[in-house]
């Protein structure tokens, strides 16, 4: 298991998280264009520190996960959605992503959620394997939803219960 410490994000993490986000950008998981200077703050009106968990190793932020509501509707309030996950290249393969994912599931349950969902690009085999290993199942596929790096890529919808495991 990971030797990373998982904690809630703080406003002071903004710069480090922005740098991590830019360093890990890839068409393997990103549908937005590569960020260009001047870089906006990592936290904004839609993504607050309390929406994030961070992984720290030896005092350095090596990963984050963003947890949010999939919609503003009260009939959907029992669901949380993973809206971003990044792990520094040097920390990959050491359980950091798994620790963040488990932390997000725990936090979602603490918030009263009974389900957690996510979207992952079809060609992101490492992420899909991690999610499946943590009990997420494919619940839908939007074929060819994105055109990235010269090819069409599926958008895969995955989810799991937080009350059954």
C-alpha positions as CSV (number, residue, x, y, z in Angstrom):
1,X,0.0,0.0,0.0
2,X,1.0,3.6,-0.4
3,X,3.2,5.5,2.0
4,X,1.3,8.7,1.0
5,X,-0.7,10.6,3.6
6,X,-4.2,11.5,2.4
7,X,-5.7,14.8,3.6
8,X,-8.2,17.4,2.7
9,X,-6.8,20.2,0.4
10,X,-6.1,23.6,1.8
11,X,-6.2,27.0,0.0
12,X,-2.3,27.1,0.3
13,X,-2.2,24.0,-1.9
14,X,-3.4,26.0,-5.0
15,X,0.0,26.5,-6.6
16,X,1.3,23.0,-6.0
17,X,-1.9,21.4,-7.3
18,X,-1.9,23.6,-10.4
19,X,1.7,22.6,-11.1
20,X,0.9,18.9,-10.6
21,X,-2.2,19.2,-12.9
22,X,-0.1,20.8,-15.7
23,X,2.7,18.3,-15.2
24,X,0.4,15.3,-15.6
25,X,-1.7,16.7,-18.5
26,X,-2.1,14.0,-21.2
27,X,-4.6,13.1,-23.9
28,X,-4.8,9.8,-22.0
29,X,-7.2,11.5,-19.6
30,X,-7.7,15.1,-20.5
31,X,-10.3,16.4,-23.0
32,X,-9.5,20.0,-22.6
33,X,-6.5,21.5,-24.5
34,X,-3.1,21.6,-22.7
35,X,-3.0,24.5,-20.3
36,X,-1.1,27.6,-21.5
37,X,0.3,30.5,-19.5
38,X,-0.9,32.6,-17.8
39,X,-2.3,29.8,-15.7
40,X,-5.5,30.3,-13.8
41,X,-5.7,29.3,-10.2
42,X,-6.3,25.7,-9.5
43,X,-9.2,26.5,-7.1
44,X,-12.0,28.5,-8.5
45,X,-15.7,29.2,-8.0
46,X,-16.6,25.6,-9.2
47,X,-13.6,23.7,-7.6
48,X,-13.0,24.6,-3.9
49,X,-10.3,23.2,-1.6
50,X,-13.0,21.2,0.2
51,X,-13.8,19.3,-3.0
52,X,-10.3,17.8,-3.1
53,X,-8.2,15.3,-1.2
54,X,-4.5,15.4,-1.7
55,X,-1.8,12.8,-1.3
56,X,1.4,13.9,0.4
57,X,4.7,12.0,0.5
58,X,7.7,13.4,2.4
59,X,5.9,16.8,2.6
60,X,5.3,17.0,-1.1
61,X,1.9,16.8,-2.9
62,X,2.1,13.8,-5.2
63,X,-1.6,13.5,-6.1
64,X,-5.1,14.7,-5.8
65,X,-8.7,13.6,-6.4
66,X,-11.7,15.9,-6.9
67,X,-15.1,14.9,-5.6
68,X,-18.2,16.7,-6.6
69,X,-21.9,16.5,-7.2
70,X,-22.8,15.3,-10.7
71,X,-25.8,17.7,-10.9
72,X,-27.3,20.4,-8.7
73,X,-30.6,18.4,-8.4
74,X,-31.8,17.3,-5.0
75,X,-33.0,14.0,-6.5
76,X,-29.3,13.3,-7.3
77,X,-27.9,14.4,-4.0
78,X,-27.1,10.8,-2.9
79,X,-24.5,10.6,-5.7
80,X,-20.9,11.9,-5.7
81,X,-18.7,12.0,-8.8
82,X,-15.0,11.8,-9.1
83,X,-14.2,14.8,-11.4
84,X,-10.4,14.5,-11.5
85,X,-7.6,12.4,-10.4
86,X,-3.9,13.0,-10.9
87,X,-0.7,11.3,-9.6
88,X,2.8,12.6,-10.1
89,X,4.8,10.4,-12.5
90,X,7.4,9.6,-9.9
91,X,4.7,8.4,-7.5
92,X,2.8,6.1,-9.9
93,X,2.8,2.4,-9.2
94,X,3.1,3.0,-5.4
95,X,-0.6,2.9,-4.5
96,X,-1.2,6.7,-4.4
97,X,-4.1,6.6,-6.9
98,X,-5.7,3.7,-5.0
99,X,-5.3,5.5,-1.7
100,X,-6.9,8.6,-3.2
101,X,-9.7,6.6,-4.7
102,X,-10.4,4.9,-1.4
103,X,-10.2,8.2,0.5
104,X,-12.8,9.7,-2.0
105,X,-15.2,6.8,-1.4
106,X,-14.8,7.2,2.3
107,X,-15.4,10.9,2.1
108,X,-18.4,10.5,-0.2
109,X,-19.9,8.1,2.3
110,X,-19.2,10.5,5.1
111,X,-21.1,13.2,3.2
112,X,-24.1,10.8,3.0
113,X,-23.7,9.6,-0.6
114,X,-24.8,6.0,-1.4
115,X,-23.3,6.0,-4.9
116,X,-20.1,7.2,-6.6
117,X,-19.6,7.6,-10.3
118,X,-16.9,8.8,-12.7
119,X,-16.1,9.2,-16.4
120,X,-12.9,7.8,-17.9
121,X,-11.7,7.8,-21.5
122,X,-11.9,4.4,-23.1
123,X,-8.2,4.2,-24.0
124,X,-7.1,5.0,-20.4
125,X,-6.4,1.3,-19.6
126,X,-4.4,1.9,-16.3
127,X,-7.2,4.1,-14.8
128,X,-9.9,1.7,-15.9
129,X,-8.1,-1.2,-14.3
130,X,-7.7,0.7,-11.0
131,X,-11.4,1.7,-10.9
132,X,-12.5,-1.9,-11.7
133,X,-10.2,-3.3,-9.0
134,X,-11.9,-0.9,-6.5
135,X,-15.4,-2.1,-7.4
136,X,-16.4,0.3,-10.1
137,X,-18.3,-1.2,-13.0
138,X,-18.9,0.1,-16.5
139,X,-22.4,1.5,-16.6
140,X,-22.4,3.0,-20.0
141,X,-20.2,3.9,-23.0
142,X,-20.5,7.0,-25.3
143,X,-18.8,5.7,-28.4
144,X,-16.4,8.2,-30.1
145,X,-17.5,11.0,-27.8
146,X,-14.2,12.8,-28.1
147,X,-11.7,13.4,-30.9
148,X,-8.2,13.5,-29.3
149,X,-4.8,13.3,-30.9
150,X,-6.2,12.4,-34.3
151,X,-8.7,9.6,-33.2
152,X,-12.1,9.2,-31.7
153,X,-12.2,8.1,-28.1
154,X,-15.0,6.6,-26.1
155,X,-16.3,8.2,-22.8
156,X,-16.8,5.4,-20.3
157,X,-19.2,5.9,-17.4
158,X,-18.4,3.8,-14.3
159,X,-20.0,3.7,-10.9
160,X,-20.4,1.7,-7.7
161,X,-22.5,1.5,-4.6
162,X,-21.0,2.9,-1.4
163,X,-23.3,0.8,0.7
164,X,-22.6,-2.7,-0.8
165,X,-19.1,-4.0,-1.2
